Amino acid sequence: MYLEVAAKKDEEIAERWKADAKGIILFTGLFSAALAALVTISVQDLRPNSTDISASYLANIFQLLADRDGSHISIPSSLSPPSSDFSVPKHAVWVNSLWFSSLVISITCALLATFVQQWAHRYVKVAASEDPYSLHKQARIRAFFAEGLDKSQLPLVVGLVPTFLHLSVFLFFAGLCVFLFNLNPTVFKAVVSCVGICVFTYLCIIIMPILRYDTPYHSP
């Protein structure tokens, strides 16, 4: 009786972990793809634009031609590269820092989710190992691994994965607001309004279980 109840409980826990991990992997795949597309645009602000460099060299050549003395043109052996005067905008540093951090956390969550699937499968397989000669031994094996599960704080680790994923989303929102603030004020105001609604809804979901114990809403 004990083994049947324990095996059923283990299966339920493992299936719940696998379902959560599957949803996390799916979400992080879509989220990381969208974030990577934006990062390829924002990262251009961290280095000099090739068009600006070409324009700067052309301006130097034009200046040399304009300042020539008669037919003699004095061209220096080397021109200082325009990139030496390039300064990375502060907003570009903030945007890329937030977005790259979000991307790294998102990918890490996907990796942890795959680990969760493997851990759940291994736990069920090991805890449900069959020994036809001793039911007592099977019960001791199951109790041993169940105790190890609690001591290793695996349920807590599994619960932290969605929390880090939420952190990744909010870092993305922060970077998006900074990015749009320096791009277009109208678009910035519209997006900030949407982000504000999302943050308010998220806070309500967090607070609601404290105010009402029977609510189905819950957040890590």
N, C-alpha and C positions, 0 to 999 in steps of 0.2 A: 504493500500500500504506500509506504513512504517513498519508494523509488518511483512509482507511477506519478505521484503528486509532484515530486521534485523534478522529474523529467519534463512534466507538463509545464511547470513554472519556468524551467530553464529554456524550454522552447519558446515560450511567450516572450521572455526577456531578450533572447537572441533575435527573434523575428522583429521585435520593436527596434532594437539597435540597427538591424540590417535595413529596415524601412527608413529610419531616420538618416542613416548614412547614404542610402540611395538618393534620397531627396537632396541632401547636402551636395553630393557629387554632381547631380544634375544642375542645381542652382549655381554652383561655383563655376561649372563649365560655361554656362551662358554669361554669367556675370564677368568672369575673367576675360572672355572674348570681347565683350563690349568695352571693358576697361582698357584692355590692351590696344584697341583701336584708338581710343582717346589719348593714350600715353604716347603713341607714335606721333601724334600731332603736337602735344605739349612738350615733348622732349626736344623739339626743334628750337625752342626758345633758350635752351641751355648752351647752344653753340652758335657761332656767327653764321649768318645766312650767306650762302655761296653767291647769291645775286648781289648782296651788299658788298662782298669782297671784290667782285668783278667791277662793280660801279666805282669803288674806291680806287682801284688801280687805274681805271680809265680816267678818273678825275686827276690823279697824279700825273699821268701822261699828258693830259690836256694842259695842266699847269706848267709842265716843263716846256711844252711847245709855245705856250703863251709868253713865257719869260725868256725865250731864246734871244741871243745877241747876234743879230745879223743872220748869217746862214749857219752859224755854229750852234749846235744843240748840245748842251751839257747834260748828259744822262748819268746819274749816279750808278755805281756798280750794283747797288742793292737798295731796294726800297723797304722801308719798315712795313711789316705786314699789318693790314688794317685790324686783324684779329687781336693785336696787342692792346688796342684801345677798347676792346669789347668788354662790356660789363653785363653780367647776367642779371636780369630784372629780379627783384625780390619776389614778386608774385609768381614768377616762373619757378623759383626755388621751392616756394611753398606748395604750389600745385603739384610739381613732380614728386616732391617728398611725400605728400599725402597720397597721391595716386600709386606710386611705386610701393609704398607701405601697404596700401590696401590690396594691391595685386599679390604681394608676397604672402600676406595673411590669408587671402582667399585660396591661393594654391596650396598653402600649408594645411588649411582646413580640408581641402579635397584629399590630400595625402593622408591625413588623420582619419578621414571617413573610410578610406580603403582599409586602413589598419583596423578600424572598428569592425568592419565586416569580417576580416580574417580572425580577429580575436573572438568574436561571437561564434563563428563556425568552429574554431578550435576548442572553445570552452564546452560547447554542447557535445562535441565529439569525444573529448577526454572525460567529461563528467558522466557521460552515458556509456562509458566503456563496459562491455558485457563480460561477466565471468560466470559461466553456467554452474560452477561448482560452489560458489559462495555468494549468496545474496547479501550477507553481512559485509563482505569485502566490498561489494559494489556500493553499498550505502556509505561506507567509510571513505571510499574514493571520491564519491560525490560530495560528501561533507568537507573533505579536505580541500577540494578545488573551490567549493562555494565560500569557504573561509578565506582562501587566498584571494578570491575575487573581491571580498570586502576589505581585506587588509591592503590590497594594492590600490584601493580607491578608484577602480575602473569605472563604476557608474558616474563618479564625479568627473573623471576625465572625458567620458562620453558626453556628459552634459555641458562641458566647457567648449566643445567644438562649435555648436551653434552660437555661443556667446562671442567667440572670436570672429565668426562669420558676420554677426551683427556689427561688431566693431569695424570690420572691413567695409561694410556698406556705409557706415557713418563717416569713415575717413574719405570714402569716395564722394559723399555728399559735400563734405567740407571743401575738398579740392575743387569740386564742380562750382561751388559758390565763388571761390576765389578766382577761378578761371574766367567765369562769366562777368565778374565784377570789373575786370580790366578789359572786357571785350565789348559788351553792350549793356547799358543800364536797364533797358526795357526787358531784355531777355533775363537779365539778372534778377529783377524784381519778380518776374513771373515764376522763375525756377525756385527762388527763395520761398515764395509763397507755398509752392508744392512741397518743398522740403520741410517747411514749418508744419504743414498739415500731417506729413508722415511722422515727424518727430512727436507731435502732440498725440497722434494715435498710438504710437509706440509707448509713450509714457502712460497713457490710459490703460493699455493692456498690462503694463507692469503694476500699476496701482490697483486695478480692479480686483485682483484676487485678495488683496489686503482688506478691501472694503466689503467684498462679498465672497464668502467661502464657497458658495454653490456655483460660482461662475465657471464656465468652461474655458475662459480665456486664460492664457498662461504664457509667460515669456521666461527664457533662461535667466 
